[in-house]
Amino acid sequence: MPKHLLAVLAAILLLSACAQRLPPAPTTTVSTQARLLQSLAHCGAASSYACAQIHLDLARHYLQAQPLTPNAIAAARSELAMAAQNPEMAQEVQPWRNLLASWQQPAPAPRSCPDSAANNTLAAQIAHLKAENTAQKQQLDRLNSLLQSEAQKSLQGKH
């Protein structure tokens, strides 16, 4: 399954899980969206509280779209950024922005239970590596002992 579909599915699940933590979104229709866009043209300064409220309402509208698409999520993210320009509204918008940001995080890969054959193979590989490690350590200890013995003989021969 493509990553973007997994991300959208994860986002939908996350949205439903977080719905109780966020303020309820008003139900908007296409005519309401048109009214909001028209109101946006006459709300005053871009950073005013009135414009910020309209941007938040538009973001909520995009997030309620069925089906929820990557374009709707991008539009909501943009509207939330515009709403956050108003300092009074920034705090109200932040939970929505956090939610959208969490949707961008990749979903963890599903964990599958390894079968017993894979466990046996891994156990055999680990045992083999441990045996090799032990043999190499023993060989290194013998070489170190031989080196020390030869060094002592060499020093005794010079005295």
DSSP file (Angstrom, degrees, kcal/mol; ACC not computed):
  #  RESIDUE AA STRUCTURE BP1 BP2  ACC     N-H-->O    O-->H-N    N-H-->O    O-->H-N    TCO  KAPPA ALPHA  PHI   PSI    X-CA   Y-CA   Z-CA
    1    1 A M              0   0    0      0, 0.0     5,-0.1     0, 0.0     0, 0.0   0.000 360.0 360.0 360.0 132.6    0.0    0.0    0.0
    2    2 A P     >  -     0   0    0      0, 0.0     4,-1.9     0, 0.0     3,-0.4  -0.205 360.0-120.6 -60.2 149.3    1.5    3.4   -0.9
    3    3 A K  H  > S+     0   0    0      1,-0.2     4,-2.7     2,-0.2     5,-0.2   0.864 110.2  56.6 -59.7 -39.3    2.8    5.6    1.9
    4    4 A H  H  > S+     0   0    0      1,-0.2     4,-2.0     2,-0.2    -1,-0.2   0.854 107.0  49.3 -67.4 -31.3    0.5    8.5    1.2
    5    5 A L  H  > S+     0   0    0     -3,-0.4     4,-2.6     2,-0.2    -1,-0.2   0.897 111.5  49.2 -70.7 -39.3   -2.6    6.2    1.6
    6    6 A L  H  X S+     0   0    0     -4,-1.9     4,-2.8     2,-0.2    -2,-0.2   0.905 111.0  50.7 -63.1 -40.0   -1.2    4.8    4.8
    7    7 A A  H  X S+     0   0    0     -4,-2.7     4,-2.4     2,-0.2    -2,-0.2   0.905 110.8  48.0 -64.9 -40.8   -0.6    8.4    6.0
    8    8 A V  H  X S+     0   0    0     -4,-2.0     4,-2.4     2,-0.2    -2,-0.2   0.921 113.1  48.1 -65.8 -43.0   -4.2    9.4    5.1
    9    9 A L  H  X S+     0   0    0     -4,-2.6     4,-2.3     1,-0.2    -2,-0.2   0.919 112.7  48.3 -62.7 -43.1   -5.6    6.3    6.9
   10   10 A A  H  X S+     0   0    0     -4,-2.8     4,-2.7     1,-0.2    -1,-0.2   0.893 110.7  52.3 -63.0 -38.7   -3.5    7.0   10.0
   11   11 A A  H  X S+     0   0    0     -4,-2.4     4,-2.7     2,-0.2    -2,-0.2   0.903 108.5  49.5 -64.6 -41.3   -4.6   10.6    9.9
   12   12 A I  H  X S+     0   0    0     -4,-2.4     4,-2.2     2,-0.2    -2,-0.2   0.923 113.1  46.7 -64.2 -43.4   -8.3    9.6    9.8
   13   13 A L  H  X S+     0   0    0     -4,-2.3     4,-2.0     1,-0.2    -2,-0.2   0.914 113.6  48.6 -63.9 -41.9   -7.8    7.3   12.7
   14   14 A L  H  X S+     0   0    0     -4,-2.7     4,-2.2     2,-0.2    -2,-0.2   0.895 109.5  52.8 -64.8 -40.4   -5.9    9.9   14.6
   15   15 A L  H  X S+     0   0    0     -4,-2.7     4,-0.8     1,-0.2    -1,-0.2   0.916 110.1  47.4 -62.0 -43.5   -8.5   12.5   13.9
   16   16 A S  H  < S+     0   0    0     -4,-2.2     3,-0.3     1,-0.2     4,-0.3   0.872 113.4  48.8 -67.3 -34.6  -11.2   10.2   15.3
   17   17 A A  H  < S+     0   0    0     -4,-2.0     3,-0.4     1,-0.2    -1,-0.2   0.827 116.5  42.4 -71.7 -31.1   -9.1    9.5   18.4
   18   18 A C  H >X S+     0   0    0     -4,-2.2     3,-1.4     1,-0.2     4,-1.1   0.470  84.6  99.0 -93.5  -2.4   -8.4   13.2   19.0
   19   19 A A  T 3< S+     0   0    0     -4,-0.8     3,-0.3    -3,-0.3    -1,-0.2   0.819  81.1  52.9 -58.7 -32.9  -11.9   14.4   18.3
   20   20 A Q  T 34 S+     0   0    0     -3,-0.4    -1,-0.3    -4,-0.3    -2,-0.1   0.736 106.9  52.9 -76.4 -20.7  -12.8   14.6   21.9
   21   21 A R  T <4 S+     0   0    0     -3,-1.4    -1,-0.2    -4,-0.1    -2,-0.2   0.694 101.2  69.5 -86.5 -19.0   -9.8   16.7   22.8
   22   22 A L  S  < S-     0   0    0     -4,-1.1     3,-0.1    -3,-0.3     0, 0.0  -0.650  95.8 -94.7 -99.6 155.1  -10.4   19.4   20.1
   23   23 A P        -     0   0    0      0, 0.0    -1,-0.1     0, 0.0    -2,-0.1  -0.367  55.3 -92.2 -63.3 146.8  -13.2   21.9   20.1
   24   24 A P        -     0   0    0      0, 0.0    -4,-0.0     0, 0.0    -5,-0.0  -0.339  38.9-130.1 -63.7 139.6  -16.2   20.8   18.1
   25   25 A A        -     0   0    0     -3,-0.1     2,-0.1    35,-0.1    32,-0.0  -0.750  21.3-119.2 -91.4 134.3  -16.1   21.8   14.5
   26   26 A P        -     0   0    0      0, 0.0     2,-0.4     0, 0.0    -1,-0.0  -0.408  30.8-107.3 -70.2 149.0  -19.3   23.5   13.2
   27   27 A T        -     0   0    0     -2,-0.1     2,-0.4     5,-0.0    34,-0.1  -0.635  43.2-175.0 -76.8 126.6  -21.0   21.8   10.3
   28   28 A T        -     0   0    0     -2,-0.4     2,-0.2    32,-0.1    -3,-0.0  -0.919   9.7-158.9-123.7 151.2  -20.4   23.7    7.1
   29   29 A T     >  -     0   0    0     -2,-0.4     4,-2.6     1,-0.0     5,-0.2  -0.612  41.6 -92.3-115.4 178.6  -21.8   23.2    3.7
   30   30 A V  H  > S+     0   0    0      1,-0.2     4,-2.4     2,-0.2     5,-0.2   0.907 129.3  51.1 -60.3 -40.5  -20.6   24.3    0.3
   31   31 A S  H  > S+     0   0    0      1,-0.2     4,-2.2     2,-0.2    -1,-0.2   0.875 109.2  51.2 -65.2 -34.6  -22.9   27.4    0.6
   32   32 A T  H  > S+     0   0    0      2,-0.2     4,-2.8     1,-0.2    -2,-0.2   0.902 108.3  51.9 -66.4 -39.9  -21.3   28.0    4.0
   33   33 A Q  H  X S+     0   0    0     -4,-2.6     4,-2.6     2,-0.2    -2,-0.2   0.927 110.1  48.2 -61.5 -43.9  -17.8   27.7    2.4
   34   34 A A  H  X S+     0   0    0     -4,-2.4     4,-2.2     1,-0.2    -1,-0.2   0.903 111.8  50.0 -62.5 -40.5  -18.8   30.2   -0.3
   35   35 A R  H  X S+     0   0    0     -4,-2.2     4,-2.6     2,-0.2    -2,-0.2   0.909 110.7  49.7 -64.3 -41.3  -20.1   32.5    2.4
   36   36 A L  H  X S+     0   0    0     -4,-2.8     4,-2.2     2,-0.2    -2,-0.2   0.914 110.8  49.2 -63.6 -42.7  -16.9   32.2    4.4
   37   37 A L  H  X S+     0   0    0     -4,-2.6     4,-1.1     2,-0.2    -1,-0.2   0.889 112.4  48.4 -64.3 -38.0  -14.8   33.0    1.4
   38   38 A Q  H  X S+     0   0    0     -4,-2.2     4,-0.5     1,-0.2     3,-0.4   0.908 111.4  49.9 -67.8 -41.3  -16.9   36.0    0.7
   39   39 A S  H >< S+     0   0    0     -4,-2.6     3,-1.1     1,-0.2    -2,-0.2   0.852 104.0  60.2 -64.1 -34.1  -16.7   37.1    4.3
   40   40 A L  H >< S+     0   0    0     -4,-2.2     3,-0.9     1,-0.3    -1,-0.2   0.847  98.0  58.2 -62.6 -34.0  -12.9   36.7    4.1
   41   41 A A  H 3< S+     0   0    0     -4,-1.1    -1,-0.3    -3,-0.4    -2,-0.2   0.710 116.5  34.3 -68.7 -18.5  -12.8   39.3    1.3
   42   42 A H  T << S+     0   0    0     -3,-1.1    -1,-0.2    -4,-0.5    -2,-0.2   0.118  86.2 100.9-123.3  20.9  -14.4   41.9    3.6
   43   43 A C  S <  S-     0   0    0     -3,-0.9     2,-0.4     1,-0.3     8,-0.3   0.602  79.0-127.9 -87.7  -9.7  -13.0   41.0    7.1
   44   44 A G        +     0   0    0     -4,-0.2    -1,-0.3    -3,-0.1     2,-0.0  -0.805  68.5  23.8 105.7-144.9  -10.3   43.7    7.2
   45   45 A A  S >  S-     0   0    0     -2,-0.4     3,-2.0     1,-0.1     6,-0.4  -0.299  74.1-123.0 -63.8 142.6   -6.7   43.3    8.0
   46   46 A A  T 3  S+     0   0    0      1,-0.3    39,-0.1     5,-0.1    -1,-0.1   0.799 111.9  47.0 -58.2 -30.9   -5.3   39.8    7.3
   47   47 A S  T 3  S+     0   0    0     38,-0.1    -1,-0.3     4,-0.1    -2,-0.1   0.311  86.8 120.4 -96.3  10.1   -4.1   39.4   10.9
   48   48 A S  S <> S-     0   0    0     -3,-2.0     4,-2.3     1,-0.1     5,-0.2  -0.302  74.4-117.7 -71.5 158.9   -7.4   40.7   12.5
   49   49 A Y  H  > S+     0   0    0      1,-0.2     4,-2.4     2,-0.2     5,-0.2   0.884 114.3  55.5 -63.4 -39.1   -9.3   38.4   14.9
   50   50 A A  H  > S+     0   0    0      1,-0.2     4,-1.7     2,-0.2    -1,-0.2   0.921 110.7  43.8 -61.6 -44.9  -12.3   38.4   12.5
   51   51 A C  H  > S+     0   0    0     -6,-0.4     4,-2.6    -8,-0.3    -1,-0.2   0.893 111.7  54.1 -66.7 -39.2  -10.2   37.1    9.6
   52   52 A A  H  X S+     0   0    0     -4,-2.3     4,-2.3     1,-0.2    -2,-0.2   0.894 106.9  51.5 -62.4 -39.5   -8.5   34.6   11.8
   53   53 A Q  H  X S+     0   0    0     -4,-2.4     4,-2.3     2,-0.2    -1,-0.2   0.896 110.0  49.2 -64.3 -39.7  -11.9   33.2   12.9
   54   54 A I  H  X S+     0   0    0     -4,-1.7     4,-2.4     2,-0.2    -2,-0.2   0.910 110.0  51.1 -65.8 -41.6  -12.9   32.9    9.2
   55   55 A H  H  X S+     0   0    0     -4,-2.6     4,-2.4     2,-0.2    -2,-0.2   0.908 110.4  49.7 -61.6 -41.3   -9.6   31.1    8.4
   56   56 A L  H  X S+     0   0    0     -4,-2.3     4,-2.4     2,-0.2    -2,-0.2   0.919 110.3  49.9 -63.9 -43.0  -10.2   28.7   11.3
   57   57 A D  H  X S+     0   0    0     -4,-2.3     4,-2.1     1,-0.2    -2,-0.2   0.890 110.9  49.8 -62.7 -39.2  -13.7   28.0   10.1
   58   58 A L  H  X S+     0   0    0     -4,-2.4     4,-2.5     2,-0.2    -1,-0.2   0.908 109.2  51.9 -65.3 -41.1  -12.4   27.3    6.6
   59   59 A A  H  X S+     0   0    0     -4,-2.4     4,-2.1     1,-0.2    -2,-0.2   0.925 109.7  49.2 -60.8 -44.0   -9.8   24.9    8.0
   60   60 A R  H  X S+     0   0    0     -4,-2.4     4,-1.2     1,-0.2    -1,-0.2   0.904 109.2  53.5 -61.1 -40.6  -12.5   23.0    9.9
   61   61 A H  H >< S+     0   0    0     -4,-2.1     3,-0.6     1,-0.2     4,-0.5   0.934 108.9  48.0 -59.7 -46.7  -14.5   22.9    6.7
   62   62 A Y  H >< S+     0   0    0     -4,-2.5     3,-0.9     1,-0.2    -1,-0.2   0.871 110.1  52.4 -63.3 -36.5  -11.6   21.3    4.8
   63   63 A L  H 3< S+     0   0    0     -4,-2.1    -1,-0.2     1,-0.2    -2,-0.2   0.702 106.9  53.5 -74.6 -18.2  -11.0   18.8    7.5
   64   64 A Q  T << S+     0   0    0     -4,-1.2    -1,-0.2    -3,-0.6    -2,-0.2   0.491  81.5 122.7 -91.0  -4.1  -14.6   17.7    7.5
   65   65 A A    <   -     0   0    0     -3,-0.9    -3,-0.0    -4,-0.5     7,-0.0  -0.286  66.8-110.5 -60.2 140.1  -14.6   17.1    3.7
   66   66 A Q  S    S+     0   0    0      1,-0.2     2,-0.1     2,-0.1    -2,-0.1  -0.979 104.0  26.2-118.8 123.8  -15.5   13.5    2.8
   67   67 A P  S    S-     0   0    0      0, 0.0     2,-0.6     0, 0.0    -1,-0.2   0.633  95.7-132.5 -77.2 155.0  -13.4   11.8    1.7
   68   68 A L        -     0   0    0     -2,-0.1    -2,-0.1    -5,-0.1   -56,-0.1  -0.626  32.8-171.2 -75.1 117.6  -10.5   13.6    3.5
   69   69 A T     >  -     0   0    0     -2,-0.6     4,-2.2     1,-0.1     5,-0.2  -0.666  38.3-110.4-110.1 163.3   -7.9   14.1    0.8
   70   70 A P  H  > S+     0   0    0      0, 0.0     4,-2.4     0, 0.0     5,-0.2   0.854 120.4  55.0 -58.6 -33.9   -4.3   15.3    0.9
   71   71 A N  H  > S+     0   0    0      2,-0.2     4,-2.5     1,-0.2     5,-0.2   0.908 106.8  49.1 -66.3 -40.8   -5.4   18.5   -0.9
   72   72 A A  H  > S+     0   0    0      2,-0.2     4,-2.4     1,-0.2    -1,-0.2   0.895 111.6  49.7 -64.5 -39.5   -8.0   19.2    1.8
   73   73 A I  H  X S+     0   0    0     -4,-2.2     4,-2.5     2,-0.2    -2,-0.2   0.915 111.3  48.8 -65.2 -42.4   -5.4   18.6    4.5
   74   74 A A  H  X S+     0   0    0     -4,-2.4     4,-2.2     2,-0.2    -2,-0.2   0.905 111.6  49.5 -63.9 -41.1   -3.0   21.0    2.7
   75   75 A A  H  X S+     0   0    0     -4,-2.5     4,-2.4     2,-0.2    -2,-0.2   0.909 111.5  49.0 -64.3 -41.5   -5.7   23.6    2.4
   76   76 A A  H  X S+     0   0    0     -4,-2.4     4,-2.6     2,-0.2    -2,-0.2   0.909 109.6  52.1 -63.7 -41.9   -6.6   23.3    6.1
   77   77 A R  H  X S+     0   0    0     -4,-2.5     4,-1.9     1,-0.2    -1,-0.2   0.910 110.8  48.2 -60.4 -42.4   -2.9   23.6    7.1
   78   78 A S  H  X S+     0   0    0     -4,-2.2     4,-1.9     2,-0.2    -2,-0.2   0.917 111.5  49.0 -65.1 -43.8   -2.7   26.8    5.0
   79   79 A E  H  X S+     0   0    0     -4,-2.4     4,-2.4     1,-0.2    -2,-0.2   0.889 110.2  51.6 -64.4 -38.9   -5.9   28.2    6.6
   80   80 A L  H  X S+     0   0    0     -4,-2.6     4,-2.1     2,-0.2    -1,-0.2   0.877 107.5  52.6 -65.9 -36.7   -4.6   27.4   10.1
   81   81 A A  H  < S+     0   0    0     -4,-1.9     4,-0.4     2,-0.2    -1,-0.2   0.898 110.6  48.0 -64.0 -39.5   -1.3   29.2    9.3
   82   82 A M  H >< S+     0   0    0     -4,-1.9     3,-1.2     1,-0.2     4,-0.3   0.909 111.5  49.9 -66.9 -41.4   -3.3   32.3    8.3
   83   83 A A  H >< S+     0   0    0     -4,-2.4     3,-1.5     1,-0.3     6,-0.2   0.848 102.5  62.1 -65.1 -33.6   -5.4   32.1   11.4
   84   84 A A  T 3< S+     0   0    0     -4,-2.1    -1,-0.3     1,-0.3     6,-0.2   0.588  82.0  81.2 -71.4  -9.2   -2.3   31.8   13.6
   85   85 A Q  T <  S+     0   0    0     -3,-1.2    -1,-0.3    -4,-0.4    -2,-0.2   0.787  78.8  77.8 -65.8 -25.0   -1.2   35.2   12.4
   86   86 A N  S <> S-     0   0    0     -3,-1.5     4,-1.9    -4,-0.3     3,-0.4  -0.765  78.8-146.9 -86.3 122.7   -3.6   36.7   14.9
   87   87 A P  H  > S+     0   0    0      0, 0.0     4,-0.6     0, 0.0    -1,-0.1   0.845  97.4  51.3 -60.4 -34.7   -2.0   36.5   18.4
   88   88 A E  H  4 S+     0   0    0      1,-0.2     4,-0.4     2,-0.1     3,-0.2   0.865 115.9  40.7 -69.8 -34.6   -5.3   36.0   20.1
   89   89 A M  H  > S+     0   0    0     -3,-0.4     4,-2.1    -6,-0.2     3,-0.3   0.689  94.7  82.6 -86.2 -20.3   -6.3   33.2   17.8
   90   90 A A  H  X S+     0   0    0     -4,-1.9     4,-1.5     1,-0.3    -1,-0.2   0.868  91.6  49.5 -55.6 -40.4   -2.9   31.5   17.7
   91   91 A Q  H  < S+     0   0    0     -4,-0.6    -1,-0.3    -3,-0.2    -2,-0.2   0.880 111.6  48.2 -68.8 -36.9   -3.5   29.7   21.0
   92   92 A E  H  4 S+     0   0    0     -4,-0.4     4,-0.4    -3,-0.3    -1,-0.2   0.820 114.1  47.6 -70.0 -31.0   -6.9   28.4   19.8
   93   93 A V  H >X S+     0   0    0     -4,-2.1     4,-2.1     1,-0.2     3,-0.7   0.743  90.9  82.8 -81.4 -25.4   -5.4   27.2   16.5
   94   94 A Q  H 3X S+     0   0    0     -4,-1.5     4,-2.8     1,-0.3     5,-0.2   0.846  86.0  53.6 -56.5 -42.5   -2.4   25.4   18.0
   95   95 A P  H 3> S+     0   0    0      0, 0.0     4,-2.0     0, 0.0    -1,-0.3   0.895 111.1  48.2 -60.3 -35.9   -4.2   22.1   18.8
   96   96 A W  H <> S+     0   0    0     -3,-0.7     4,-2.2    -4,-0.4    -2,-0.2   0.910 112.1  48.6 -67.4 -41.9   -5.4   21.9   15.2
   97   97 A R  H  X S+     0   0    0     -4,-2.1     4,-2.5     1,-0.2    -1,-0.2   0.900 110.4  51.6 -65.3 -40.5   -1.9   22.7   13.9
   98   98 A N  H  X S+     0   0    0     -4,-2.8     4,-2.2     2,-0.2    -1,-0.2   0.902 108.7  51.8 -61.8 -40.7   -0.4   20.0   16.2
   99   99 A L  H  X S+     0   0    0     -4,-2.0     4,-1.2    -5,-0.2    -2,-0.2   0.941 111.4  45.6 -61.8 -47.5   -2.8   17.5   14.9
  100  100 A L  H  X S+     0   0    0     -4,-2.2     4,-0.7     1,-0.2     3,-0.3   0.882 111.3  53.3 -64.4 -37.4   -2.0   18.2   11.3
  101  101 A A  H >X S+     0   0    0     -4,-2.5     3,-0.9     1,-0.2     4,-0.6   0.886 105.2  54.5 -64.4 -37.8    1.7   18.1   12.1
  102  102 A S  H >< S+     0   0    0     -4,-2.2     3,-0.7     1,-0.3    -1,-0.2   0.795  99.7  62.1 -67.8 -25.4    1.4   14.7   13.7
  103  103 A W  H 3< S+     0   0    0     -4,-1.2    -1,-0.3    -3,-0.3    -2,-0.2   0.769  96.4  59.6 -69.5 -24.0   -0.3   13.4   10.5
  104  104 A Q  H << S+     0   0    0     -3,-0.9    -1,-0.2    -4,-0.7    -2,-0.2   0.719  83.2  97.4 -76.4 -20.2    3.0   14.2    8.6
  105  105 A Q  S << S-     0   0    0     -3,-0.7     2,-0.1    -4,-0.6    -3,-0.0  -0.493  87.9-108.7 -69.3 134.6    4.9   11.8   10.9
  106  106 A P        -     0   0    0      0, 0.0    -1,-0.1     0, 0.0    -2,-0.1  -0.371  32.9-112.9 -65.2 141.3    5.3    8.4    9.2
  107  107 A A        -     0   0    0   -104,-0.2  -100,-0.1    -4,-0.1  -101,-0.0  -0.478  38.6-100.3 -70.4 142.5    3.2    5.7   10.7
  108  108 A P        -     0   0    0      0, 0.0    -1,-0.1     0, 0.0     3,-0.1  -0.359  42.7-102.5 -64.3 144.6    5.3    3.0   12.5
  109  109 A A        -     0   0    0      1,-0.1     2,-0.1    -3,-0.1     0, 0.0  -0.422  43.0-102.5 -65.9 138.1    5.7   -0.2   10.4
  110  110 A P        -     0   0    0      0, 0.0     2,-0.5     0, 0.0    -1,-0.1  -0.385  34.9-127.8 -63.8 137.9    3.4   -2.9   11.5
  111  111 A R        -     0   0    0     -2,-0.1     2,-0.4    -3,-0.1     0, 0.0  -0.734  22.3-160.9 -89.7 131.1    5.2   -5.5   13.6
  112  112 A S        -     0   0    0     -2,-0.5     0, 0.0     0, 0.0     0, 0.0  -0.859  24.4-112.2-109.7 148.4    4.9   -9.1   12.5
  113  113 A C        -     0   0    0     -2,-0.4     2,-0.1     1,-0.1    -2,-0.0  -0.651  34.3-124.9 -77.7 123.7    5.6  -12.0   14.6
  114  114 A P        -     0   0    0      0, 0.0    -1,-0.1     0, 0.0     2,-0.1  -0.424  26.8-117.9 -68.5 144.2    8.6  -13.9   13.3
  115  115 A D     >  -     0   0    0      1,-0.1     4,-2.1    -2,-0.1     3,-0.2  -0.325  24.5-106.2 -78.5 166.8    8.0  -17.5   12.7
  116  116 A S  H  > S+     0   0    0      1,-0.2     4,-2.7     2,-0.2     5,-0.2   0.809 118.7  58.5 -65.4 -30.2    9.8  -20.2   14.5
  117  117 A A  H  > S+     0   0    0      2,-0.2     4,-2.3     1,-0.2    -1,-0.2   0.915 107.6  46.7 -65.4 -41.2   12.0  -21.1   11.5
  118  118 A A  H  > S+     0   0    0     -3,-0.2     4,-2.7     2,-0.2    -2,-0.2   0.902 112.2  50.8 -66.4 -39.8   13.3  -17.5   11.4
  119  119 A N  H  X S+     0   0    0     -4,-2.1     4,-2.7     1,-0.2    -2,-0.2   0.917 110.6  48.8 -62.0 -42.9   13.9  -17.6   15.2
  120  120 A N  H  X S+     0   0    0     -4,-2.7     4,-2.3     2,-0.2    -2,-0.2   0.899 111.5  49.4 -64.2 -40.4   15.8  -20.9   14.7
  121  121 A T  H  X S+     0   0    0     -4,-2.3     4,-2.4     2,-0.2    -2,-0.2   0.930 112.9  46.6 -64.0 -45.6   17.9  -19.4   11.9
  122  122 A L  H  X S+     0   0    0     -4,-2.7     4,-2.6     1,-0.2    -2,-0.2   0.910 111.7  51.0 -63.5 -41.9   18.7  -16.3   14.0
  123  123 A A  H  X S+     0   0    0     -4,-2.7     4,-2.5     1,-0.2    -1,-0.2   0.901 110.9  48.9 -62.1 -40.6   19.6  -18.4   17.0
  124  124 A A  H  X S+     0   0    0     -4,-2.3     4,-2.4     2,-0.2    -2,-0.2   0.908 111.4  49.3 -66.2 -41.3   21.9  -20.5   14.9
  125  125 A Q  H  X S+     0   0    0     -4,-2.4     4,-2.4     2,-0.2    -2,-0.2   0.906 112.1  48.4 -64.4 -41.0   23.6  -17.4   13.4
  126  126 A I  H  X S+     0   0    0     -4,-2.6     4,-2.5     2,-0.2    -2,-0.2   0.922 111.5  49.3 -64.9 -44.1   24.1  -16.0   16.9
  127  127 A A  H  X S+     0   0    0     -4,-2.5     4,-2.3     2,-0.2    -2,-0.2   0.905 111.4  50.0 -61.5 -41.6   25.5  -19.2   18.2
  128  128 A H  H  X S+     0   0    0     -4,-2.4     4,-2.5     2,-0.2    -2,-0.2   0.920 111.5  48.0 -63.4 -44.1   27.9  -19.4   15.2
  129  129 A L  H  X S+     0   0    0     -4,-2.4     4,-2.5     1,-0.2    -2,-0.2   0.887 110.8  51.0 -65.1 -38.5   29.0  -15.8   15.8
  130  130 A K  H  X S+     0   0    0     -4,-2.5     4,-2.5     2,-0.2    -1,-0.2   0.911 110.6  49.1 -63.9 -41.5   29.6  -16.4   19.5
  131  131 A A  H  X S+     0   0    0     -4,-2.3     4,-2.5     2,-0.2    -2,-0.2   0.918 112.0  48.2 -64.6 -43.7   31.7  -19.5   18.7
  132  132 A E  H  X S+     0   0    0     -4,-2.5     4,-2.6     1,-0.2    -2,-0.2   0.914 111.6  50.7 -61.3 -42.1   33.8  -17.6   16.2
  133  133 A N  H  X S+     0   0    0     -4,-2.5     4,-2.2     1,-0.2    -2,-0.2   0.910 110.8  48.1 -63.1 -43.0   34.2  -14.8   18.7
  134  134 A T  H  X S+     0   0    0     -4,-2.5     4,-2.4     2,-0.2    -1,-0.2   0.918 112.2  49.1 -63.9 -44.2   35.4  -17.2   21.4
  135  135 A A  H  X S+     0   0    0     -4,-2.5     4,-2.3     1,-0.2    -2,-0.2   0.911 112.0  48.3 -63.0 -42.7   37.8  -18.9   19.0
  136  136 A Q  H  X S+     0   0    0     -4,-2.6     4,-2.5     2,-0.2    -1,-0.2   0.879 110.8  51.3 -66.2 -37.1   39.3  -15.6   17.9
  137  137 A K  H  X S+     0   0    0     -4,-2.2     4,-2.4     2,-0.2    -2,-0.2   0.911 110.3  48.8 -65.6 -41.7   39.6  -14.5   21.5
  138  138 A Q  H  X S+     0   0    0     -4,-2.4     4,-2.2     2,-0.2    -2,-0.2   0.912 112.2  48.5 -63.6 -41.9   41.5  -17.7   22.4
  139  139 A Q  H  X S+     0   0    0     -4,-2.3     4,-2.5     1,-0.2    -2,-0.2   0.908 111.5  49.8 -65.0 -40.9   43.8  -17.2   19.4
  140  140 A L  H  X S+     0   0    0     -4,-2.5     4,-2.5     1,-0.2    -2,-0.2   0.897 109.7  51.3 -63.8 -40.4   44.4  -13.6   20.4
  141  141 A D  H  X S+     0   0    0     -4,-2.4     4,-2.3     2,-0.2    -2,-0.2   0.904 110.8  48.6 -62.9 -41.3   45.2  -14.7   24.0
  142  142 A R  H  X S+     0   0    0     -4,-2.2     4,-2.6     2,-0.2    -2,-0.2   0.920 112.7  47.7 -64.5 -43.7   47.7  -17.4   22.7
  143  143 A L  H  X S+     0   0    0     -4,-2.5     4,-2.6     2,-0.2    -2,-0.2   0.901 111.9  50.1 -63.9 -40.5   49.4  -14.8   20.4
  144  144 A N  H  X S+     0   0    0     -4,-2.5     4,-2.3     2,-0.2    -1,-0.2   0.911 111.6  48.4 -63.9 -42.5   49.6  -12.3   23.2
  145  145 A S  H  X S+     0   0    0     -4,-2.3     4,-2.4     2,-0.2    -2,-0.2   0.916 112.5  48.5 -63.4 -44.3   51.1  -14.9   25.5
  146  146 A L  H  X S+     0   0    0     -4,-2.6     4,-2.7     2,-0.2     5,-0.2   0.904 110.8  51.2 -62.2 -42.8   53.6  -15.9   22.8
  147  147 A L  H  X S+     0   0    0     -4,-2.6     4,-2.2     2,-0.2    -2,-0.2   0.911 111.4  47.0 -61.8 -43.8   54.5  -12.3   22.2
  148  148 A Q  H  X S+     0   0    0     -4,-2.3     4,-2.3     2,-0.2    -1,-0.2   0.898 112.3  50.7 -65.4 -39.7   55.1  -11.7   25.9
  149  149 A S  H  X S+     0   0    0     -4,-2.4     4,-2.2     2,-0.2    -2,-0.2   0.931 112.1  46.2 -63.5 -45.5   57.2  -14.9   26.1
  150  150 A E  H  X S+     0   0    0     -4,-2.7     4,-2.3     1,-0.2    -1,-0.2   0.871 111.2  52.8 -65.7 -36.8   59.4  -13.8   23.2
  151  151 A A  H  X S+     0   0    0     -4,-2.2     4,-2.3    -5,-0.2    -1,-0.2   0.909 109.4  48.7 -65.9 -41.1   59.8  -10.3   24.6
  152  152 A Q  H  X S+     0   0    0     -4,-2.3     4,-2.3     2,-0.2    -2,-0.2   0.913 111.5  49.3 -65.1 -42.3   61.0  -11.8   27.9
  153  153 A K  H  X S+     0   0    0     -4,-2.2     4,-2.0     2,-0.2    -2,-0.2   0.903 111.3  50.6 -60.8 -41.8   63.5  -14.1   26.1
  154  154 A S  H  X S+     0   0    0     -4,-2.3     4,-1.0     1,-0.2    -2,-0.2   0.908 111.9  46.2 -65.0 -41.8   64.7  -11.1   24.1
  155  155 A L  H  X S+     0   0    0     -4,-2.3     4,-0.7     1,-0.2     3,-0.3   0.870 112.3  50.7 -68.8 -36.0   65.2   -9.0   27.2
  156  156 A Q  H  < S+     0   0    0     -4,-2.3     3,-0.5     1,-0.2    -2,-0.2   0.828 105.9  56.2 -70.4 -32.7   67.0  -11.8   29.1
  157  157 A G  H  < S+     0   0    0     -4,-2.0    -1,-0.2     1,-0.2    -2,-0.2   0.766 104.3  53.7 -70.3 -26.3   69.4  -12.4   26.2
  158  158 A K  H  <        0   0    0     -4,-1.0    -1,-0.2    -3,-0.3    -2,-0.2   0.678 360.0 360.0 -82.8 -17.8   70.5   -8.8   26.3
  159  159 A H     <        0   0    0     -4,-0.7    -1,-0.2    -3,-0.5    -2,-0.2   0.464 360.0 360.0 -92.8 360.0   71.4   -8.9   30.0
